[in-house]
């Protein structure tokens, strides 16, 4: 698994405003649903992407069938799909968002070839990590649950 510094991940999470979540579910018990919901509750604009639910409402946004249907700028494309499904998603993201800063692949999702294609365009890539978990770990929320996060702070 690639090793990402805490500073690298914090920088991404702090500068991000809009996250397109590819593969989001309408089912509240699915990780893609509660991760997207959590991020929206933390102040991010979360644009859900799932062709099976296109046109429905989720987190105050209309679900889009594809990334290409999103007209506003996106900072992160967060991918909840199998690793082998990643290359066309990254390709579409590179076409759709000239200002894209980050491709983020969820836990269990890795595609080094797609990562290289994004990095060649100057886009940062995170693989096999969850932005919800990283946010909680890096900004103090897991400590309140008794987790040793490896981060020293006075926020207990």
Buried (B, 14 or more C-beta within 10 A) or exposed (E): EEEBEEEEBBBBBEEBEBBBBBBBBBEEEBBBBBBBBBBBEBEBBBBBBBEEBBEEEBBEBBBBEBBEBBEEEBBBBBBBBEBEBBBEBBBBBBEBBEEBBBBBBBBEBBBEEBBEBBEEEEBBBBBBBBBBBBBBBBBBBBBEEEEEBEBEEEEE
